[in-house]
Amino acid sequence: MRSIWNGAISFGLVSIPIKLMNATESHSISFRQIHLDDGGRIRYRKVCELEDTEVETSEIGKAYEEADGTLIPITDEDLAALPLPTARTIEIVAFVPADRIDPLQMDTAYYLSANGVPATKPYVLLREALKRSNKVAVAKFALRGRERLGMLRVVDDVIAMHGLLWPDEIRATDDVAPDDGVTVRDKELDLADALMDTLGGVDLDTLHDDYREAVEELITAKAEGHEAPAAPAEKDGGKVLDLMAALEKSVSAAKQSRGADGEGDGDAEVHPLPAGRSGSRRSARTAPKEVGGKKSTSTAKKTTAKKTAAKTATKTAAKKTPARKSTTKSTTKSTTNTAAKTSTGSSAKSSGSSTGSRTAAKKTAAAKKTSAKKTTAARKKASA
């Protein structure tokens, strides 16, 4: 790196000879102006208005133009002879915490290098003092024709200086701030916090100038006679009508993006159940029991009880009506056969069906009433 200014740092009564070098460099692509008709270069030539002739750089000086157009010549010797302690000195005026410096004031950055072996010891002393105090030094210096404000801090093992704008060079924000009537809800703030947490941090070293790379590709393609790269499709734009919806969409997109990059937070994925699995569970719960060849226990018990009741009723009727024994037996026998047939038919049906059993019971009761009436009639005739 080439030094652009030689001077000294004034640290109280300690003077540290230094060399000033640019700490940054521009990688932007510059273009030349050309004549569209024939492609010829457009150049700016320095011409004297009085003589109408082109002059060399060595013949050009400085002048101050007054309101009426009068030019007052100012030479480099005049500027060098100004009674300023900062003409060749970076004068430290205070040490303050770094957060006292408004980033809006920061301008061009420079590296300060010790100029010679004698300057090494005081240079290292100032560097270590800045490190241990966790403060920055505010200084004044003159460069390129004017006095400037600077901030000295430590970068790695080097003292760096940021040129600072004077406080009166920072414009007020009164005309830029939005109206005070706008309010933000807590839910919107919560979503904004979630979006910031999802996006997380970034390694600044991984960021690069996409525009410069695209311009380089364009230049390469034209130099080789190829077509220019196609522009990417524009994303859907428009006004944000629903802030909450936009925030929720942004959080979801950021989570998906980080998950695609292998930086997800490990959230489990939700997979819907296949239709076959849910259907089989439902059918297993609601399917009726299969009807087998065997009768169910409850049906068999009901049938046995009905047969026993029919036999008991037959025997009682036979004892009470000896004269009409054959008639009663035949009637009871037919009734019993009917009940048996009914119960047998009902037992052959599904185990969940009880309609047949109820019908058989009703028929048996009706047969009993008929038998009792006939028995009473026979007794009356016998007594007569």
Secondary structure, DSSP 8 states (H G I E B T S, - for coil): ---SEEEEEEETTEEEEEEEEES----------B-TTT--B-----EETTTTEE--GGG--EEEE-TTS-EEEE-HHHHHTS--TTSSEEEEEEEEEGGGS-GGGEEEEEEEEE-SGGGHHHHHHHHHHHHHHTEEEEEEEEETTEEEEEEEEEETTEEEEEEE--GGGS--STTTS--TT----HHHHHHHHHHHHHH----GGG---HHHHHHHHHHHHHHTT---------------S-HHHHHHHHHHHHHHHHHHTT------------HHHHHHHHHHHH------SS--HHHHHHHHHHHHHHHHHHHHHHHH-STTHHHHHHHHHHHHHHHHHHHHHHHTS-TT--HHHHHHHHHHHHHHHHHHHHHHHHHHHHH-
